[in-house]
Amino acid sequence: MTNPIKYATLAMCLLFVAFPCTAADFFLKNGDKVVMMGDSITEQHLYSSYVEAWILTRFPAWDLKFFNVGVGGDNATGGAERFNRDVVSCGATAMTVNFGMNDCGGPGSNFDEPRYSGLIKIKEFATSMQKIADQAKAANIRVAWCTTTPAEVMEKGPSVLPYILNLEKFSVAVKGIAAANGNALFIDQFHPFVAAIDKARAANPKNRIGGGDVVHPGPPGQTLMAAEILKGMSFPALVAEAEINAVSRQVVQSRNCTIEGLTVDVVGKIAFQQKDNALPFFPGGDAKNILKWAPILNEMNGYHMKVSGLKPGQYEIRLGGVKVAAYSAAELNTGVNLAAAVLAAGPIAEQVKAVETAISAKNSYFHDRIFCGVLRAGGVPEFMEMTKEQVETKRATAFNERMKKMPELFEAIRKTLVIQAHQVEIIPLSVQGQ
């Protein structure tokens, strides 16, 4: 079956690579409090945590705070109803909205029913999304409107079924909401995800890219989601760039980093101290499986090194005394992207792991103790035989008390983002071990 869904993903990716964005272009700004609203796909804390980690490591000096308010089984109607409780209460200045999967009716829907496949359900969806837009505008909150991802059919056969075609209609509705509200930011996750599914199935019909179930992508699929959200926000790909001339023993260029103490010894070993203004990021675990179908790691992390004037041969790259990569003189002369290498071993890899751990601790506390423990459930067991007003008073007291711990958790993240200079060595393999 030919996939009837059309998209312009390649052109968007080429634009992203060819014209690198800057901090001034980026949707989020220093000082933002960012709320990420959605359904169970959001509540999994996968794509939301990846977006958070990518942004914090790219802007480690910024004061940014992220809150996940995803609710399993929710839809746009529920999001509109809980806007004040879940978004305004966090002091949001910016937010992402990611609904559509449940609004469409679910994979088990009867596609012949107009309520699910016709205009009625889409109209309900658009009405609820507009209610979110109105509340965001009243609260002066900037919104990034995200389409949902497609369902990934797990069984044999075509990748596009009626439910997925219906999801595309909801994606069009999201674009309409963004346009109707002052050309607010629209982010298309749906079509790039379909493109990756098609690419994988063209290689082998048994391939599945998401790593989760039909509706809920696992780490690979949610890494793709995070990347598309960031691209839609004009996220800057550049981490740092260093160019060295081995013959003149000079730093030709350094971007978003400082280089000091450059030396080139008699056998051609180059050494210097490099301090970056940002860190590369890519999720750990099996998220890397998405790289077979989308070159996200290098696309989202420009950690470049170029060394000219080297004698022919192989050279080892060390950071902090740890080997991270080896390249030929010709490759280094052309320029290499070290992002994958430095995220696999060495001081940068260790720091990024610490950032992820601190983010996870903050998100777990907020979700368990505040969002589920107070905002959604009340948070205290003594609610029996109380009036509604008494319940809300106790809820507010519990919320305020538990929120007092959040600055400590945000500070723990900030401490992991302090970047130190590291020793870089470029060693001819013939002198390795000397």
C-alpha positions as CSV (number, residue, x, y, z in Angstrom):
1,M,0.0,0.0,0.0
2,T,1.4,3.4,-1.0
3,N,1.5,5.8,1.9
4,P,-1.0,8.6,1.2
5,I,0.5,10.9,3.8
6,K,2.6,13.7,2.2
7,Y,5.2,15.7,4.0
8,A,8.2,18.0,3.5
9,T,10.4,16.6,6.2
10,L,13.6,16.5,4.2
11,A,13.4,20.2,3.2
12,M,12.9,21.1,6.9
13,C,15.9,19.1,8.0
14,L,18.1,20.6,5.3
15,L,17.0,24.1,6.4
16,F,17.8,23.2,10.0
17,V,21.3,22.1,9.1
18,A,22.2,24.7,6.5
19,F,21.1,27.7,8.5
20,P,22.0,27.1,12.2
21,C,19.9,29.0,14.7
22,T,21.1,31.2,17.5
23,A,19.8,31.8,21.1
24,A,18.0,34.9,19.7
25,D,15.9,32.7,17.4
26,F,15.0,30.1,20.1
27,F,11.4,29.9,21.3
28,L,12.4,29.8,25.0
29,K,14.1,32.6,26.8
30,N,16.3,32.9,29.9
31,G,14.0,33.0,32.9
32,D,11.2,31.0,31.4
33,K,9.1,28.5,33.4
34,V,8.0,25.9,30.9
35,V,5.0,23.6,31.4
36,M,4.6,20.6,29.1
37,M,1.0,19.5,28.9
38,G,-0.4,16.4,27.3
39,D,-1.8,12.9,27.7
40,S,-0.1,9.6,28.7
41,I,2.6,10.0,26.1
42,T,3.7,13.2,27.9
43,E,3.2,11.7,31.4
44,Q,5.8,9.0,30.5
45,H,8.4,11.7,31.1
46,L,10.5,10.6,28.1
47,Y,10.3,13.3,25.4
48,S,9.7,16.0,28.0
49,S,12.8,15.0,29.9
50,Y,14.8,14.8,26.7
51,V,13.7,18.3,25.6
52,E,14.5,19.6,29.1
53,A,18.0,18.0,29.1
54,W,18.8,19.2,25.6
55,I,17.8,22.8,26.4
56,L,19.6,23.0,29.7
57,T,22.8,21.5,28.4
58,R,22.7,23.9,25.4
59,F,22.0,26.9,27.7
60,P,23.6,25.9,31.0
61,A,23.8,29.5,32.2
62,W,20.1,30.2,31.8
63,D,17.6,30.0,34.5
64,L,14.9,27.7,33.1
65,K,12.4,25.5,35.0
66,F,10.4,22.7,33.5
67,F,7.2,21.1,34.8
68,N,5.5,18.0,33.2
69,V,1.7,18.0,33.6
70,G,0.8,15.1,31.3
71,V,-2.2,13.0,32.4
72,G,-2.8,9.5,31.1
73,G,-6.1,9.2,29.1
74,D,-6.5,13.0,28.8
75,N,-7.5,15.0,25.8
76,A,-7.7,18.7,24.8
77,T,-11.0,19.0,26.7
78,G,-9.4,17.9,29.9
79,G,-6.4,20.1,29.3
80,A,-8.7,23.2,29.0
81,E,-10.5,22.3,32.2
82,R,-7.4,21.9,34.2
83,F,-5.4,24.8,32.8
84,N,-5.5,27.0,35.9
85,R,-4.8,24.1,38.3
86,D,-1.9,22.7,36.4
87,V,-0.4,25.5,34.3
88,V,-1.0,28.8,36.0
89,S,-0.2,27.3,39.4
90,C,3.4,26.6,38.2
91,G,3.8,30.2,37.1
92,A,4.3,29.3,33.4
93,T,5.6,31.8,30.9
94,A,5.8,29.2,28.1
95,M,4.2,25.8,27.4
96,T,3.9,23.0,25.0
97,V,0.6,21.4,24.2
98,N,0.5,17.8,22.9
99,F,-2.9,16.4,22.5
100,G,-4.7,14.4,19.7
101,M,-4.2,10.7,20.3
102,N,-7.2,10.3,22.7
103,D,-9.2,13.1,21.0
104,C,-9.2,11.0,17.9
105,G,-10.9,8.2,19.7
106,G,-8.2,5.5,20.1
107,P,-7.0,2.7,17.8
108,G,-10.0,0.6,18.6
109,S,-12.5,3.2,17.3
110,N,-15.2,2.3,14.9
111,F,-13.9,4.3,11.9
112,D,-17.3,4.3,10.3
113,E,-18.8,6.4,13.1
114,P,-18.9,10.1,12.1
115,R,-18.1,11.0,15.7
116,Y,-14.6,9.5,15.3
117,S,-13.7,9.8,11.6
118,G,-15.8,12.8,10.6
119,L,-15.8,16.5,11.5
120,I,-17.7,16.4,14.8
121,K,-14.8,15.0,16.8
122,I,-12.3,17.4,15.1
123,K,-14.6,20.3,15.8
124,E,-14.7,19.4,19.5
125,F,-10.9,19.1,19.5
126,A,-10.4,22.5,17.9
127,T,-12.9,24.1,20.3
128,S,-11.1,22.7,23.4
129,M,-7.7,23.7,22.0
130,Q,-9.0,27.2,21.5
131,K,-10.1,27.3,25.1
132,I,-6.5,26.5,26.0
133,A,-5.3,29.2,23.7
134,D,-7.6,31.8,25.3
135,Q,-6.5,30.9,28.8
136,A,-2.8,31.0,27.7
137,K,-3.3,34.4,26.1
138,A,-5.0,35.7,29.3
139,A,-2.1,34.5,31.4
140,N,0.5,35.9,28.9
141,I,1.9,32.4,28.3
142,R,3.6,31.6,25.0
143,V,2.4,28.3,23.4
144,A,4.1,25.8,21.2
145,W,1.3,23.7,19.6
146,C,2.5,20.2,18.9
147,T,0.8,17.6,16.8
148,T,0.6,14.1,18.2
149,T,2.7,11.3,16.9
150,P,1.1,8.6,14.7
151,A,0.1,5.3,16.1
152,E,2.8,2.7,15.0
153,V,1.0,-0.4,13.7
154,M,2.8,-3.4,15.2
155,E,1.4,-6.2,13.1
156,K,2.2,-7.0,9.5
157,G,0.8,-5.0,6.7
158,P,0.6,-1.3,5.8
159,S,1.9,1.3,8.2
160,V,-1.0,3.7,7.5
161,L,-4.5,2.6,8.6
162,P,-7.7,4.7,9.0
163,Y,-7.0,5.7,12.5
164,I,-3.6,7.1,11.5
165,L,-5.2,9.0,8.7
166,N,-7.6,10.4,11.1
167,L,-4.7,11.5,13.4
168,E,-3.4,13.4,10.5
169,K,-6.6,15.4,10.3
170,F,-6.2,16.3,14.0
171,S,-2.6,17.4,13.2
172,V,-4.1,19.8,10.5
173,A,-6.4,21.1,13.2
174,V,-3.5,21.8,15.5
175,K,-1.9,23.9,12.7
176,G,-5.1,25.8,12.3
177,I,-5.2,26.6,16.0
178,A,-1.6,28.0,15.8
179,A,-2.5,30.1,12.8
180,A,-5.7,31.4,14.4
181,N,-3.8,32.6,17.4
182,G,-1.4,35.1,16.0
183,N,0.7,32.6,14.0
184,A,1.7,30.9,17.3
185,L,4.4,28.3,17.1
186,F,3.3,25.1,15.3
187,I,5.4,22.0,15.6
188,D,4.8,18.9,13.4
189,Q,5.8,15.7,15.1
190,F,3.4,13.6,13.1
191,H,4.9,13.6,9.6
192,P,8.6,13.2,10.5
193,F,7.6,10.2,12.6
194,V,5.6,8.7,9.7
195,A,8.7,9.3,7.4
196,A,10.9,7.4,9.8
197,I,8.4,4.5,10.0
198,D,8.3,4.3,6.2
199,K,12.0,4.4,5.9
200,A,12.4,1.6,8.4
201,R,9.7,-0.6,6.8
202,A,11.2,0.0,3.4
203,A,14.4,-1.6,4.7
204,N,12.5,-4.4,6.3
205,P,8.8,-4.8,6.8
206,K,9.4,-6.2,10.3
207,N,11.1,-3.0,11.5
208,R,9.4,-0.9,14.2
209,I,11.0,2.3,15.3
210,G,9.2,3.6,18.4
211,G,10.4,1.1,20.9
212,G,7.0,1.1,22.7
213,D,3.5,0.0,21.9
214,V,1.0,1.1,19.2
215,V,0.2,4.4,20.9
216,H,3.1,5.1,23.3
217,P,6.6,5.4,21.8
218,G,9.5,4.2,23.9
219,P,12.8,6.0,24.2
220,P,13.7,5.8,20.5
221,G,10.4,7.2,19.3
222,Q,10.3,9.8,22.0
223,T,13.8,10.9,21.1
224,L,12.5,11.6,17.6
225,M,9.6,13.6,19.2
226,A,12.0,15.6,21.3
227,A,14.2,16.4,18.3
228,E,11.2,17.6,16.2
229,I,10.0,19.8,19.1
230,L,13.4,21.4,19.4
231,K,13.7,21.9,15.7
232,G,10.3,23.6,15.7
233,M,11.5,25.9,18.4
234,S,14.6,26.9,16.4
235,F,17.0,25.2,18.7
236,P,20.6,26.0,18.0
237,A,22.6,22.9,16.9
238,L,26.0,24.4,17.7
239,V,27.6,23.2,20.9
240,A,31.2,24.3,20.3
241,E,33.7,24.5,17.4
242,A,37.5,24.5,17.5
243,E,39.9,24.9,14.6
244,I,43.7,24.4,15.1
245,N,46.6,24.8,12.7
246,A,49.4,22.4,13.8
247,V,52.0,24.0,11.6
248,S,51.5,27.6,12.8
249,R,50.6,26.4,16.3
250,Q,47.6,28.7,16.4
251,V,44.0,28.6,17.2
252,V,42.4,29.5,13.9
253,Q,38.8,29.7,15.2
254,S,36.8,29.0,18.3
255,R,33.1,29.3,18.5
256,N,31.1,29.0,21.8
257,C,34.2,27.9,23.6
258,T,37.6,29.2,24.7
259,I,41.0,27.5,24.0
260,E,44.1,28.2,26.0
261,G,47.6,26.8,26.4
262,L,48.0,25.4,22.9
263,T,51.2,23.3,22.5
264,V,52.6,21.2,19.7
265,D,55.6,19.0,20.6
266,V,58.4,17.7,18.4
267,V,56.5,14.4,17.6
268,G,53.3,16.2,16.6
269,K,51.3,15.8,19.8
270,I,48.8,18.7,20.2
271,A,47.4,19.7,23.6
272,F,45.3,22.5,24.9
273,Q,42.6,23.4,27.5
274,Q,39.1,23.9,26.1
275,K,36.2,25.3,28.0
276,D,32.8,25.1,26.3
277,N,29.8,27.3,26.8
278,A,27.4,24.3,26.2
279,L,27.2,20.5,26.3
280,P,26.1,18.0,23.7
281,F,23.2,15.7,24.7
282,F,21.6,12.5,23.6
283,P,19.4,10.2,25.8
284,G,21.0,7.1,27.2
285,G,19.7,3.5,26.9
286,D,18.1,2.2,23.8
287,A,17.2,5.7,22.5
288,K,20.1,5.2,20.2
289,N,18.1,2.7,18.1
290,I,16.4,5.7,16.4
291,L,19.7,6.7,14.8
292,K,19.2,3.9,12.2
293,W,16.4,5.9,10.8
294,A,17.1,9.6,11.8
295,P,20.6,11.1,12.3
296,I,19.4,13.0,15.4
297,L,22.6,12.9,17.4
298,N,24.8,14.7,15.0
299,E,22.0,16.8,13.6
300,M,21.2,18.2,17.1
301,N,24.8,18.4,18.4
302,G,27.5,20.3,16.5
303,Y,30.6,19.6,18.6
304,H,33.2,20.3,15.9
305,M,37.0,20.0,15.7
306,K,39.2,20.8,12.7
307,V,43.0,20.4,12.7
308,S,45.0,21.3,9.7
309,G,48.7,20.8,9.0
310,L,48.9,17.3,10.4
311,K,51.3,14.8,9.0
312,P,49.6,11.8,7.4
313,G,48.5,9.1,9.7
314,Q,46.0,8.2,12.5
315,Y,45.5,10.3,15.5
316,E,43.9,9.6,18.8
317,I,41.6,12.2,20.6
318,R,41.7,12.3,24.4
319,L,39.5,14.4,26.7
320,G,40.7,14.5,30.3
321,G,43.1,11.7,29.6
322,V,40.3,9.4,28.2
323,K,40.4,8.2,24.6
324,V,37.2,9.2,22.9
325,A,37.9,8.8,19.2
326,A,40.5,8.2,16.5
327,Y,40.7,9.9,13.1
328,S,43.0,10.1,10.1
329,A,44.8,13.4,9.4
330,A,42.6,13.8,6.3
331,E,39.5,13.5,8.4
332,L,40.7,16.0,11.0
333,N,41.7,18.4,8.2
334,T,38.2,18.3,6.8
335,G,36.7,18.6,10.3
336,V,34.8,16.0,12.5
337,N,31.8,16.1,14.8
338,L,32.9,14.7,18.1
339,A,29.4,14.7,19.7
340,A,28.8,10.9,19.6
341,A,32.4,10.2,20.8
342,V,32.4,12.6,23.8
343,L,28.9,11.4,24.9
344,A,30.2,7.8,25.0
345,A,33.2,8.3,27.3
346,G,35.2,10.9,29.1
347,P,34.4,14.0,31.3
348,I,31.6,15.3,29.1
349,A,29.8,12.0,29.1
350,E,30.0,11.8,32.9
351,Q,28.7,15.4,33.3
352,V,25.7,14.8,31.0
353,K,24.8,11.6,33.0
354,A,24.8,13.7,36.1
355,V,22.5,16.3,34.5
356,E,20.1,13.5,33.5
357,T,20.1,12.1,37.0
358,A,19.3,15.5,38.6
359,I,16.5,16.1,36.1
360,S,15.0,12.7,36.8
361,A,15.1,13.4,40.6
362,K,13.3,16.7,40.1
363,N,10.7,15.3,37.8
364,S,10.0,12.3,40.0
365,Y,9.4,14.5,43.0
366,F,7.2,16.9,41.2
367,H,5.1,14.2,39.5
368,D,4.7,11.9,42.6
369,R,4.5,14.4,45.5
370,I,3.0,17.5,43.8
371,F,1.3,16.8,40.6
372,C,-0.3,13.4,41.4
373,G,0.0,13.9,45.2
374,V,-1.6,17.2,45.5
375,L,-2.9,18.8,42.3
376,R,-4.7,15.7,41.0
377,A,-5.3,13.7,44.2
378,G,-5.4,16.2,47.0
379,G,-2.2,15.0,48.6
380,V,-3.4,14.4,52.1
381,P,-5.5,11.5,53.5
382,E,-7.8,13.5,55.8
383,F,-10.3,14.6,53.1
384,M,-13.2,12.5,54.4
385,E,-16.1,14.4,55.7
386,M,-14.8,17.8,54.6
387,T,-16.5,20.5,52.7
388,K,-15.2,21.4,49.2
389,E,-13.8,24.6,50.5
390,Q,-11.9,22.9,53.3
391,V,-10.5,20.4,50.8
392,E,-9.3,23.1,48.5
393,T,-7.7,25.0,51.5
394,K,-5.9,21.9,52.5
395,R,-4.9,21.2,49.0
396,A,-3.4,24.7,48.6
397,T,-1.6,24.3,51.9
398,A,-0.1,21.0,50.8
399,F,0.8,22.4,47.4
400,N,2.7,25.4,48.9
401,E,4.5,23.2,51.4
402,R,5.7,20.6,48.9
403,M,6.7,23.3,46.4
404,K,9.2,24.5,48.9
405,K,11.5,21.6,47.9
406,M,11.5,22.5,44.2
407,P,14.2,25.2,44.5
408,E,16.5,22.7,46.0
409,L,15.9,20.3,43.2
410,F,16.4,23.0,40.5
411,E,19.6,24.1,42.2
412,A,20.8,20.5,42.1
413,I,20.3,20.5,38.3
414,R,22.1,23.9,38.0
415,K,25.1,22.6,39.9
416,T,25.5,19.7,37.4
417,L,25.5,22.3,34.5
418,V,28.6,24.1,35.7
419,I,31.1,23.5,32.9
420,Q,34.8,23.1,33.6
421,A,37.7,23.3,31.2
422,H,39.1,19.9,30.0
423,Q,42.4,18.9,28.6
424,V,42.3,18.0,24.9
425,E,45.1,15.9,23.4
426,I,45.5,15.0,19.7
427,I,48.1,12.2,19.7
428,P,49.8,10.5,16.7
429,L,49.3,6.8,17.3
430,S,53.0,6.2,16.7
431,V,53.7,8.0,20.0
432,Q,50.8,6.5,21.9
433,G,51.8,5.6,25.5
434,Q,54.8,7.9,25.7
